[in-house]
Amino acid sequence: MKVYRLDGISGNKVVDDILSTIMLEDYEVIRGGVHVYKPMEESHKGEHHVHDHPEVFIGIRGRATMIVNGKEYEFKGGDIIVIEPGEEHHVMADKENPITLVWLDVRKKEKKG
C-alpha cells in the first residue's frame, strides 16, 4: 500500500497527473466509480478481496479505515491510497463522518506496434 495526498497533485489532466504522481504512468483506468458510504459500511464484507493489479482509492470527503492485509490505516478526504497487487483490502466507513471516495481499476497499458 502506498499513500499520497490529493493536494500534492498539480496539472490540468487530473487522471493522467494522478497516475503519474503515484508512479502508475504506464497504467490506464479500465473502470471506476464513486461510492458514498453509509456509517460503518464495509466494502466486500466477509470476502477475501484481492486483485492481480493495483487499485486506486481517492478520498473526496469524510473518514474511513482502510484495512490492508489485516492492518488498519486512517483514510480521509484528500488521501490517495494505492493498493498493490496481492494485497487484501477493505474500506470501513467512519460512524460519524462516512467517506465518499473514487475508486479506479487500473491496468498496464498495452504496448502498440
C-alpha positions in Angstrom: 0.0 0.0 0.0 1.2 3.5 -0.8 -0.4 6.7 0.5 -0.4 10.1 -1.3 -2.3 13.4 -0.8 -4.6 14.9 -3.5 -3.3 18.4 -2.7 0.1 17.2 -3.9 -1.2 16.8 -7.5 -0.6 19.6 -9.9 -1.6 19.8 -13.6 -4.6 20.0 -15.9 -5.2 16.4 -16.8 -6.4 15.1 -13.5 -6.4 11.3 -14.1 -3.1 11.3 -16.0 -1.5 13.6 -13.4 -2.7 11.4 -10.5 -1.4 8.2 -12.2 1.9 9.9 -12.9 2.3 11.2 -9.4 1.6 7.8 -7.8 4.1 6.1 -10.1 1.5 4.4 -12.3 2.1 6.4 -15.5 2.3 3.1 -17.5 -1.2 2.3 -16.4 -4.7 3.3 -17.6 -8.1 3.4 -15.9 -10.2 0.5 -17.1 -13.2 1.3 -14.9 -14.0 3.2 -11.8 -16.7 4.9 -9.9 -17.8 7.0 -6.9 -19.1 5.3 -3.7 -20.9 7.2 -1.0 -20.6 5.0 2.1 -23.1 4.7 4.9 -21.9 4.9 8.5 -19.9 1.8 9.4 -20.4 0.3 5.9 -17.6 -2.2 5.0 -16.6 -2.9 1.4 -16.6 -6.6 0.4 -17.6 -7.7 3.9 -16.8 -11.3 4.6 -14.8 -11.7 1.3 -11.2 -12.3 0.7 -10.8 -9.3 -1.6 -7.5 -9.3 -3.7 -6.6 -8.2 -7.2 -3.7 -9.1 -9.5 -3.4 -5.4 -10.4 -3.2 -2.1 -8.5 -6.4 -0.3 -7.3 -6.5 3.4 -6.5 -8.8 5.0 -3.9 -9.2 8.7 -3.7 -10.9 10.2 -0.7 -13.3 13.0 -1.5 -14.6 13.8 1.9 -15.3 12.0 5.2 -13.3 9.4 7.0 -12.7 5.6 6.9 -10.3 2.9 8.0 -8.5 1.1 5.1 -7.8 -2.4 6.2 -4.9 -3.9 4.2 -3.7 -7.4 4.9 -5.4 -7.2 8.3 -3.8 -3.9 9.4 -5.8 -0.7 9.8 -4.9 2.7 8.3 -6.6 6.0 8.5 -8.2 7.1 5.2 -9.8 10.5 4.8 -10.8 13.1 2.2 -7.8 14.2 0.2 -5.9 11.0 0.6 -4.9 8.7 -2.3 -4.3 5.1 -1.5 -2.8 2.7 -3.9 -3.4 -1.0 -3.1 -0.7 -3.1 -4.6 -1.4 -6.4 -6.4 -2.0 -9.2 -4.0 -2.9 -7.0 -1.0 -6.2 -7.9 0.6 -8.2 -4.8 1.3 -11.5 -3.4 2.6 -12.8 0.1 3.4 -14.7 0.6 6.7 -16.6 3.9 6.8 -16.5 6.1 9.9 -19.6 6.1 12.1 -19.9 9.9 12.4 -18.4 11.1 9.1 -18.5 8.3 6.5 -16.2 8.6 3.5 -17.1 9.4 -0.1 -14.5 8.0 -2.4 -13.5 7.4 -6.0 -12.1 4.0 -6.9 -10.0 3.3 -10.1 -9.4 -0.1 -11.5 -6.1 0.3 -13.4 -4.2 -2.0 -15.8 -0.8 -1.8 -17.6 -1.1 0.0 -20.9 -0.8 -2.4 -23.8 2.3 -1.7 -26.0 1.4 -0.6 -29.5 3.3 -1.8 -32.5 
